Amino acid sequence: MEATAMDVELNNEQISDSSTSSKRFALKNSIQTNFGDDYVFQVVPKEDWTSMAVSLSSNTVKLYSPVTGQYVGDCCRGQHSDSINHVLFSGNILHTCSSDGTLRAWDTRSYLQVSCLNAGPSQEIFSFSFGGSDDNLLAAGCKSQILFWDWRNKKQVACLEESHMDDVTQVHFIPDQQNKLLSASIDGLICTFDTSGEINDDDHLESVINVETSIGKVGVFGGTYDKLWCLTHIETLSIWDLTESRLEANFTDARPLASNSWALDQVDYLVDCHYSADDDRLWVIGGTNGGNLGYFPVAYGGGRRSILSPEAVLNGGHTGVVRSVCMRSGMNQTQGIFGWTGAEDGRLCCWLSDESCDGNRSWISNSLVEKHPKNRRKSRHQPY
């Protein structure tokens, strides 16, 4: 599909620092994906950063160039009948899962569907991950179940239905331990499973962590991926030793701590966490209802438990709650594109790591965007 040139209009908004230690990140441009009618749920780049998938609450995924912001095409327009909960690239194939109970694959060169798996009637899929010894095992988090398929023949090979009692919001195969699966649920439990051999609840459940509240997002980090961060639907952050299932820090007051460390509005929600392997540091990304973001360093261990002043502030790009943050590189980058953000204002914002903002232009596409019937969740705590 041939990309169409974008109309360009001037935007004079500037970035302001929250503290002298914060880096300045300039707003390069912003793209109105849908004239504000729908949310941006997730922004996911291809591994080589030649393409970027943007899932919308209109049950559509649009593709853009992450370097130029150029629109290049879209996938799954109309095929998913309910919210798209998770998207993931695998080479030229884009995978999507939805509350309609299907997990679909798309060739991003032709924008055509190449595969469709169905979890069954009245089922929903909230998250998925590829792993296993040959990287052909597909795990999907559903309504209180974890389903497994062999991706080579598309056959379901297992179902775990006793470990969780509510929606499984996250599943992740752990890097460097491709047979180990991590799952998290609204029931407050984080489970780890050994997926080698014949998978079942009785023999393959290795550990259980009880966070005691509904879990929204988790991630593993550390040099040997032995640490776990967890964000909950009540905006708390906890850090765990995954090997020993031991709580290392519990930030039930994460938002007040972050709010007190900068001069902007109070932090209303936590978007994500970012880990830098180069210097073994963890940041929690917090946002305001007005669309400002801060990257707050997390200090824990050795008697410490604090959220420090933000080392990066993204200000002036969004006017609504930010749903997704996509970083191109680490916090130490000094030039070029820092990353992209997507929000409930329907906008994508591109941020530069320096102040050479090229005129602070805002790009708005009038010819490539269509309005869709509103189909968005009212609560940001129920993106699925």
N, C-alpha and C positions, 0 to 999 in steps of 0.2 A: 504494500500500500504506500502510495507516494505521500510524503509529508508535505503539509502546506505551511507557507511562511506565516509567522505570527505578526500581529499588529503590535507596535511598540508604543508605550506611553511613558512619560516621565514620572518618577516617584522621588520626592525629595526627602523621604524619611531617613533619619540617620540613627546610628547605633550609639547608645550611651553606656558607660561603664557603671557597674554597681559598686566597685571598689577598685583601688589602685592596683590590686593583684590580678584582677580579671583581665583576660585577653579581649581585644576588640574583634568582633566578627561582623563583617559588613554584609548587608543584605544585597546580594548581587541582582537577583530578580525573583519575581513571584508569578506563578501561573494560576489563573482561575480555571479550575478543571470543569466546573459545571455551573458557573454563575451563582454559587452559593446555595444551590438547592439541596445538595447532598454532602455528606461527610467524606473526608479522606480517612479511611480506616488504617491502611498500612502502606508503607513505602519500602520496597525491597529492591536492591540493585543486583544485577547479574555479577558474578564473581569478577569478571574482567572489566566491569563498569562500562560496558558498551550499551547497556539498556537498563531501564528502571521500571519496575512494575508498581502501579499505584491502584490499590483496590478502593472502590467507592461504595457508598451505601445504596447506590442504584444497582447493585449486584453486577457491576462491570469492573474489569481491570483494564486500565489504559497504560500504554507503554510510551515512555519518553526517553530521550537521550539525557543521561545525567550530566553530561558535559555542557551541552548547549541549551537544554530545556526544550528541545524540539519534540513535538508530538509525532509518534511514528505509527500508531495503530492501536487497536484494542482487541481484547479477548473476552470470551464468555458473555457477550451481550445477549441476554435472554435465556441462556442455557441453565444458569443457576436461578432457581425460583425463590431463594431466600438469601439471607446475609452471607457474604463471603467472609470467613473467619480467619483464614490464614493463607498466605501465598508464599511460594518458594521456587527459586530457579534451580534447575539442574542442567547445566549446559544451555542448549537452545530450547529446552522444554521448561515451560512454566506450569507448576502444579497449584491447584486451588482446591480448598475444601469449604463446605458450606453447611448451614443449618438445614438445607434441603436433604441432607444425608448422603450427598455424593462427594467424591473426590475425583477431580478431572485434571487431565493433562493437555497442554496446548503447545503446538509448535509455533514459536514466536517469529519464525520466518514466513509462515503462511497464515498465521492467526487462526488456524483450524484446530479443532479438538481431535486428539489422537487416542485418548483413552478415557474411560469413565468407570469408576468403582462405586458400588452402591452399598451403604451400610445396612440397608433394610428399612422397612416401613416404620414411620414415626421416629426414626433415629436422626441425630444431628452429629456433625463432625466439627469439633472446635479447634483441633490442632493435629499435626501429623509430623512424622520424622522418618528419614531413611537411615538404616543401619544394618546390623547383623554382620556376620563374618565376611560375606561377599557384597555387602552394601545393597542387597536386594530385598531386605526385609522392610516393609512399610508398616509403621505403627500409627494408629489414629485414635485420638482421644474423643470419646463420644459420651452419650448419656450413661454415666456410671459404669461404662465399659471401655476397655481398650481392645481394639480389633487389629489383627495382623494379616497382611497379605504378602505373598511372594510376588514381587513386582515383575519377575520374568514371565510368569504365566497368569498373573492377575487373579490367582486363587486365594481365598481366605484360608489361613493355616491355623489360626488360634483366636480365642476370645477370652480375655480376663474380665470376670464379672463379679468377683467377690472382694476385691481390694478397695474399691471406691464405692461410696453410697450416693454420689451426686455427680454432676457434670465434670468431666475430666478436661480442664481448661488448657493443660500443657502436657505434651510428651516430647522428650528429647533423648536421642541416643547420645551418650557421653563421648566426646572426642577422645581418641586413643584407646577407648574401651568400647568398641562398636557393638559388643553383645550386651552391654549394660544399658538399660532403658530407665529414664527418670520420668515420673508422672506426677501431676499436681491437680488438685480438684477443689471445687467449691466446698467439699466436706472438710477442708482444712488439712488434708493429709498429703504428704509427699512420699511417694513409694519408689523404690529401686528394684528392678527385676533383672535376672540373668536370662537372656533370650536364646541362649544356645540350647540345642536339642529341642525336645517337644515342650512347648510353652504351656504352663498351667499356673494357677494361683497358689497351689499347695507347695510345690517344689521350687518355684522360681522367684518368689518374693524374698528379697534379701534384707530390706530394711524399711522402716516406716518412721517418718518424722511428723509430729502433730503440731501444726502452726496454730491451731485452735481458732482460725477464722478463714473465711473464703479467700482462696488464692487466685490472683490474677495473672501473675507472670513470674517465672523463675529462670535462673541461668547458672551455669557452672563456670568457675573461673579458677585461677591459680596455675602455677607451673605444671602441676600434674592433674589439674581439674578436680581437686579434692575439696574445693570450697563451693558453697551454694549461696546465692542471694535470692531473696523472695520478696515480692511486692504483693500486697493484699488489696482486696477491694475496699478496705477501710483506710487505705493510704498509709500502711505501716511497712517498714522495711526490717527484715531480719537476715542475719548472716549465720551460716551453719558450716560446721566441719562435716563434710559428706561421708568421709570414711568412718567416723565414729558416731554419726547422727547427733552431734553435740551442738547446742546453741552457743555461738560465740558473741553475738551482740543482737539486741532487740530494740529497734527504734520505733516504739509505739508513738513517740512524739516527733517523728521525722519531719512533718510539715512545719511545726513551730520552730524546730531547730534550724531548718533551712530558711524560713522566713526571717529569723533574727540575724542571719548572716549576710543579708544584702539590703540595699536601700530601696528596692522596688516593692510592688505590692506583695501581699502575703502569698506564699506558695499554697495553691489550692489542691494540687494533685501531684502524683508521681507518675511519670511517663514510662521510664525504663532505667536500666543501669548500664554503665559502660566500664569495661575493664581493659587496662593497658598492660600487656604482658612485659613490655620493655622495662617499665619501672615498677611493676607489681602494685598497681594502684586501682582503686575502684571509685567510680563516681555514680551518684544517683542524680537523675535528671528530673527536676521539678518544674512545674509550670503554673501560670496564673490563668484565671478565667479569661483575661484579656489577651492571652496568646504569647506572653513572654516566657522564656525558658532560661534555666540556669543549670550548669554542670557543677554539682556540689561534691567535693571530695568527701569520702566516708573514712573516718578514722576509728579503728577498733582494735582490740587486742592489747595486751599489756596494761590493762586497767583503763584504756581509753574507750570512749564511746561518744563520738561527736560528729556532727556534720559541719564542715568548714565553709568559709566564704567561697562563692562560686569562682571557678577558674575560667569559665566562659559564660557569657551572657548573650542570648539571641533575642534581640528586642526590636520591635517595630515591624515585624513581618506578618503576624497573624492577629486576628481580632476574635478568635474563638479558641476553645480548648484544643490543645495539640494532642493528636492521637498517636503519631509515629515520628521517630527520629532515626535518620539514616546517616551515619558518619562514613565519610570516605577513608579517613586515616586517623591517626592518633592525635592527642591533644597538643603534642609538640610541633605539629605542622605549622609552618610560618607563612606559606604561600599556597595559592590555588584554592580549589573548592574544599570546604570543610565538610559539607554534607547538605542534606535536604530534610525538610520537615513538612508534615501534612496535618491538617487540622479540621475541626468541625465547621470552619468558615469556607470549606471547599477549596482551599488554596494550597499550593505547593510553594515552598520558599527555599531558595538556594542561598547558601551562606559561604562567604569567602573567609579564608583564614587570615587575611591581611586587610588593609584599608584601601587597596587599589580597586575601588568598587566599580570602575568603568561607568561612572555617571549615575550609579544607583538606579538603573532602569528597571521598570516593572513591565514584564511581558504578559500580555493578556490575549488569549486566542479567542477571536469572535467567530471564526468560520469552522472550527473543528469540534466545537462543544455543542452538545444537544441537551436540552432540559429533559429530565426524567421524572416520573411520578415519585413523590416523596416516599421513601421506604427506609427510615432510619430509626434507630433505637433512641428512646428519650433519655435513658441513663447511660452515662459513659462507663458505668460498672457492669453493663451487660452488652458488650460489643458482639457477643455471639448469640 
